[in-house]
Amino acid sequence: ILFSDQGVKLLKEVMEKSDTVRYRVFDVIIDASLVSGQALECAQTKGFITKILEDLESTDVLLQLTALENVSRLSDSPTAYTTLRNLGIFKGIGAWLGVSGRSSGNASYTVPSVIKLFAKLTQKHNVDL
């Protein structure tokens, strides 16, 4: 029901209301994705995972930090971690950190969150960075 055509249309309409509402919707999508591989696949194919990651490009540090936290939450699931890895998300975050993450005025906020994310990945998924 959540990822039916009508459900997706409704979720996308509601997400336009405000950043707060959008992130509440993301919370529901992430929670569903953590318990169901099928929900994760639907979230990916319907574009929700991409929308979560778009906030990394925002100039708003709170949106950037929330996007990093959402990636971190998703990576708790081995299936979601594999999906994110296959999409090149972690390489993208590393590149973002190298280009805009350190040069922006927000670096003092975002760099520790990226380091925390990569530390979690190395510990939980034995990732060699």
Order of alpha helices (4+ residues) and beta strands (2+ residues): alpha-alpha-alpha-alpha-alpha-alpha-alpha-alpha
